[in-house]
């Protein structure tokens, strides 16, 4: 419990802008699934599997705060991997992250088949112990009418942890996000309406 208490205190000590960046960004990444599934049926918890198009994915990999090029519009399937391990205020990592997110969403939303892998780490200062960290996998296939999400490799204070432990750190700032982290750690798959454009 001391590690959790220390981590919660450290997260609380972060500036408001970093907390909002982290919570907003995580919610936005998780929202790729709910946004695509606004009229989806009840999610199947624990039923995550990689997408059926996984074998044809050529991942485009981007570093901290790196904006994907507009040339990715229309790529099918669109498979991206983002490093999000520099969510800090002391070196501007949080600001770079926020500046890159609009372009990341702009290329994701129109895709028919989209898969995003990301690697998160939140720390008070560059090179400091991460307060909370995880790896995410989010995909949707508008042609098949399905989407899924999963988080794994969760850490609290730089140590392996359960989703519930990370949720305790996040809950004082965003209860919905804490709930989503626990849900997505089990893996979620939902059915979507099939898009006639795909």
C-alpha positions as CSV (number, residue, x, y, z in Angstrom):
1,X,0.0,0.0,0.0
2,X,2.9,2.5,0.6
3,X,3.8,2.4,-3.1
4,X,0.2,3.0,-4.1
5,X,-0.1,5.9,-1.6
6,X,3.2,7.4,-2.8
7,X,2.1,7.1,-6.5
8,X,-1.3,8.6,-5.8
9,X,0.4,11.5,-4.0
10,X,2.9,12.0,-6.9
11,X,0.1,12.0,-9.5
12,X,-1.8,14.5,-7.3
13,X,1.3,16.7,-7.3
14,X,1.5,16.8,-11.1
15,X,0.4,20.1,-12.6
16,X,-3.3,20.3,-13.7
17,X,-2.2,20.4,-17.3
18,X,-0.3,17.1,-17.1
19,X,-3.2,15.4,-15.3
20,X,-5.7,16.7,-17.9
21,X,-3.3,15.6,-20.7
22,X,-2.9,12.1,-19.4
23,X,-6.6,11.6,-18.5
24,X,-7.8,13.2,-21.7
25,X,-5.4,11.3,-23.9
26,X,-6.1,7.9,-22.3
27,X,-9.8,8.6,-22.6
28,X,-9.3,9.6,-26.3
29,X,-7.4,6.4,-27.1
30,X,-9.9,4.3,-25.4
31,X,-12.6,6.3,-27.2
32,X,-11.5,4.9,-30.5
33,X,-13.5,1.8,-29.5
34,X,-16.6,3.5,-28.0
35,X,-16.7,6.2,-30.7
36,X,-16.7,3.6,-33.4
37,X,-19.3,1.6,-31.5
38,X,-21.8,4.3,-30.5
39,X,-24.6,1.9,-31.5
40,X,-22.8,-1.3,-30.6
41,X,-24.3,-4.1,-28.7
42,X,-23.3,-5.0,-25.2
43,X,-19.5,-5.6,-25.1
44,X,-18.1,-9.1,-24.7
45,X,-15.7,-8.8,-21.8
46,X,-12.7,-11.1,-21.9
47,X,-13.2,-11.8,-25.6
48,X,-10.4,-9.7,-27.1
49,X,-8.6,-11.2,-30.1
50,X,-6.4,-9.5,-32.7
51,X,-8.2,-8.4,-35.8
52,X,-8.8,-10.7,-38.8
53,X,-6.6,-8.4,-40.9
54,X,-3.7,-8.7,-38.5
55,X,-1.6,-10.8,-41.0
56,X,-1.7,-8.0,-43.6
57,X,-0.8,-5.1,-41.2
58,X,2.3,-3.2,-42.0
59,X,2.7,-1.0,-38.8
60,X,3.7,2.6,-39.1
61,X,5.7,3.4,-36.0
62,X,5.9,6.9,-34.4
63,X,7.9,8.3,-31.6
64,X,7.0,10.6,-28.8
65,X,4.7,13.4,-30.0
66,X,5.3,12.5,-33.6
67,X,2.5,13.4,-36.0
68,X,1.7,10.8,-38.7
69,X,1.8,12.1,-42.3
70,X,-1.3,13.0,-44.2
71,X,-0.2,10.4,-46.8
72,X,-1.7,7.7,-44.4
73,X,-5.3,8.8,-45.3
74,X,-6.9,6.0,-47.2
75,X,-4.3,3.3,-46.1
76,X,-6.2,0.0,-45.7
77,X,-5.7,-1.5,-43.3
78,X,-4.2,1.4,-41.3
79,X,-2.0,-0.1,-38.6
80,X,-0.1,2.3,-36.3
81,X,2.1,2.1,-33.2
82,X,2.7,5.1,-31.0
83,X,5.2,5.7,-28.2
84,X,3.5,7.6,-25.4
85,X,6.1,7.2,-22.7
86,X,7.0,10.8,-22.3
87,X,3.9,12.2,-20.7
88,X,5.6,14.8,-18.4
89,X,5.4,18.6,-18.0
90,X,9.1,19.3,-17.2
91,X,10.4,18.7,-20.7
92,X,7.3,19.5,-22.8
93,X,6.4,15.9,-23.5
94,X,2.8,16.4,-22.5
95,X,2.4,19.4,-24.8
96,X,4.0,17.4,-27.7
97,X,1.7,14.6,-27.1
98,X,-1.4,16.9,-27.2
99,X,-0.3,18.6,-30.4
100,X,0.1,15.2,-32.2
101,X,-3.3,13.8,-31.1
102,X,-5.6,15.7,-33.6
103,X,-3.7,14.3,-36.6
104,X,-3.7,10.8,-35.1
105,X,-7.4,10.9,-34.8
106,X,-7.9,12.5,-38.2
107,X,-6.3,9.6,-39.9
108,X,-8.0,6.9,-37.8
109,X,-11.6,7.9,-38.0
110,X,-12.1,7.5,-41.8
111,X,-10.3,4.1,-42.0
112,X,-12.3,1.0,-42.6
113,X,-9.9,-1.3,-40.8
114,X,-7.7,0.3,-38.1
115,X,-5.4,-1.1,-35.5
116,X,-3.5,1.0,-32.9
117,X,-0.9,-0.2,-30.5
118,X,0.4,2.3,-28.0
119,X,2.8,2.3,-25.1
120,X,2.0,4.6,-22.2
121,X,4.0,6.0,-19.3
122,X,3.1,8.9,-17.0
123,X,5.8,10.4,-14.8
124,X,6.3,13.6,-12.9
125,X,9.6,14.4,-14.6
126,X,11.7,13.1,-17.5
127,X,13.6,10.0,-16.4
128,X,11.6,9.7,-13.2
129,X,9.8,6.5,-12.1
130,X,6.6,6.1,-14.0
131,X,3.5,6.7,-11.9
132,X,1.3,4.6,-14.2
133,X,2.1,2.7,-17.4
134,X,0.5,0.2,-19.8
135,X,0.4,-1.1,-23.4
136,X,-2.8,-0.7,-25.4
137,X,-4.3,-2.4,-28.4
138,X,-7.4,-1.0,-30.0
139,X,-8.9,-1.9,-33.4
140,X,-12.0,-1.7,-35.5
141,X,-13.2,-3.2,-38.7
142,X,-16.2,-1.4,-40.2
143,X,-16.5,-4.0,-43.0
144,X,-17.0,-6.8,-40.5
145,X,-18.8,-4.7,-37.9
146,X,-16.5,-5.4,-35.0
147,X,-14.1,-3.6,-32.6
148,X,-12.0,-4.6,-29.6
149,X,-9.7,-3.2,-27.0
150,X,-7.2,-4.5,-24.5
151,X,-4.6,-3.1,-22.1
152,X,-1.8,-5.1,-20.6
153,X,1.7,-4.8,-19.1
154,X,0.2,-2.5,-16.4
155,X,2.6,-0.9,-14.0
156,X,2.2,1.4,-10.9
157,X,5.3,3.2,-9.6
158,X,7.4,1.3,-12.1
159,X,6.3,-2.2,-10.8
160,X,4.1,-4.7,-12.5
161,X,0.5,-4.2,-11.2
162,X,-3.1,-5.2,-11.7
163,X,-5.5,-3.0,-13.5
164,X,-7.4,-2.4,-10.2
165,X,-4.1,-1.0,-8.7
166,X,-3.7,1.5,-11.6
167,X,-7.4,2.3,-11.4
168,X,-7.0,3.3,-7.7
169,X,-4.3,5.8,-8.8
170,X,-6.5,7.2,-11.6
171,X,-9.9,7.1,-9.9
172,X,-9.6,10.4,-7.9
173,X,-9.1,12.2,-11.2
174,X,-11.4,10.3,-13.5
175,X,-13.6,7.5,-12.3
176,X,-14.9,6.6,-15.8
177,X,-11.3,6.2,-17.1
178,X,-10.4,4.0,-14.1
179,X,-13.4,1.8,-14.9
180,X,-12.4,1.6,-18.6
181,X,-8.9,0.6,-17.6
182,X,-10.2,-2.3,-15.5
183,X,-12.7,-3.3,-18.3
184,X,-10.1,-3.2,-21.1
185,X,-7.5,-5.1,-19.0
186,X,-9.9,-8.1,-19.4
187,X,-10.2,-7.4,-23.1
188,X,-13.4,-6.2,-24.7
189,X,-15.0,-7.0,-28.1
190,X,-18.1,-5.4,-29.5
191,X,-20.2,-5.7,-32.6
192,X,-20.6,-2.5,-34.7
193,X,-23.0,-1.7,-37.5
194,X,-21.4,-2.7,-40.8
195,X,-20.4,0.3,-43.0
196,X,-21.6,0.3,-46.6
197,X,-18.6,2.5,-47.4
198,X,-16.2,-0.3,-46.6
